Amino acid sequence: MLRFNCSKHCSLGCYIIITSRTYLLIYVLAAQGTNIAKYALVGAAANLGGATRMTLSLTVIIIECTGDITFGVPIILALIVAKWMGDFFNPVS
């Protein structure tokens, strides 16, 4: 595990640990034969949803783009959590 400490409040070491664990998770999932594109779709939706703070309309747009309704529940959950986190760290005034 890599760990570097910075003098700032948000340390670089925490970022390196998170990204190394993410790469390990991707490697393990790929080795098991899991389709990583599904996780990428949910992550991209959460990233866009946290930035735009749209939940339902963005879910409908992404489901229409994929053409598969089975992605609906993970996408809506990711978008709701992303909106909550966006509102928590940067409240709309």
Stockholm file with secondary structure:
# STOCKHOLM 1.0

chainA/1-93         MLRFNCSKHCSLGCYIIITSRTYLLIYVLAAQGTNIAKYALVGAAANLGGATRMTLSLTVIIIECTGDITFGVPIILALIVAKWMGDFFNPVS
#=GR chainA/1-93 SS CCCCCCSSSSCHHHHHHHHHHHHHHHHHHHHTTCCHHHHHHHHHHHHHHHHHCCCHHHHHHHHHHHTCGGGHHHHHHHHHHHHHHHHHHSCCC
#=GC SS_cons        CCCCCCSSSSCHHHHHHHHHHHHHHHHHHHHTTCCHHHHHHHHHHHHHHHHHCCCHHHHHHHHHHHTCGGGHHHHHHHHHHHHHHHHHHSCCC
//
